[in-house]
Structures are given as C-alpha cells and as structure tokens.
Amino acid sequence: MQKTDPILAEVIAKRLQEIREAHKSTKEYVLHRTGLGISDYERKVKFPTLTSIAKFCKLYNLSLDEFFDGIDYPKER
C-alpha cells in the first residue's frame, strides 16, 4: 500500500483552506452541504480522495481544473 505524499497533502490542504476561507465558509458549512469533514484534510490527518475534492469543488462551483490550477508539485525538501 502506497503512503500519502506529505508534500502533496500539504499543498492540497492549503488549497482547500484558501478556497473555503475566500468564500467565508466554515468547516461546518462544508460538512452540512457536502457531507465532507474537511477538518482532517486541512490538518493533513487524512488525504482527500478525488471524489471528495470534486464534491468540494461542486459546492463552490469550481471545476477540478480550477482547483488544481496553479498548483505545482513542489520538489523534495
């Protein structure tokens, strides 16, 4: 079983939080509207599936392309 990449988890967690905060939404709002408990994603405790990211994007009327736009996979630290 492949482990989650901590660098990628950090980048995605930051993106989720940026979008949510830009819309002045709470984690509870996201949970009630989508069923996603994104707190664990934002704290990098869990890694979201592509399905979870798609649900999140639908809530904010974003395409997956828009979600991942500008995200460059960082080089190893």
Secondary structure, 3 states (H helix, E strand, C coil): CCCCCHHHHHHHHHHHHHHHHHCCCCHHHHHHHHCCCCHHHHCCCCCCCHHHHHHHHHHCCCCHHHHHCCCCCCCCC
